[in-house]
């Protein structure tokens, strides 16, 4: 099985609610482990940016379903590549609300003060998602005394 990584972004249709995001995450938590998929979803009130990792057929199948989802539009493929090992193995689907993140964490990867994920290079998108995922894991780790 060929292992692949896909990064895409899209624009939210209508008003994004945390209930909508939670529904996406619940479905991923239920379905992704049995499909061998992992990933990370970052979002703000206007945009989604997501990385998916897994077998090429499963990633492509899921991406096709994502493209048909009416909760967003303007799906833009940022990167699709074969990988040797997962870079996001820790979550069936991790998440980060960008509104809760210090803007300096995002500004290192974005050229403007407005977050426009369609303008990210593959390297910048991957770097941003990795930084957000690492921050999320650090927050979730129990504090050791």
Secondary structure as UniProt FT lines:
FT   STRAND          3..12
FT   HELIX           18..35
FT   STRAND          38..43
FT   STRAND          47..55
FT   HELIX           56..68
FT   TURN            70..71
FT   STRAND          72..82
FT   TURN            89..90
FT   STRAND          94..97
FT   HELIX           98..100
FT   HELIX           103..107
FT   TURN            108..109
FT   HELIX           117..119
FT   HELIX           122..140
//
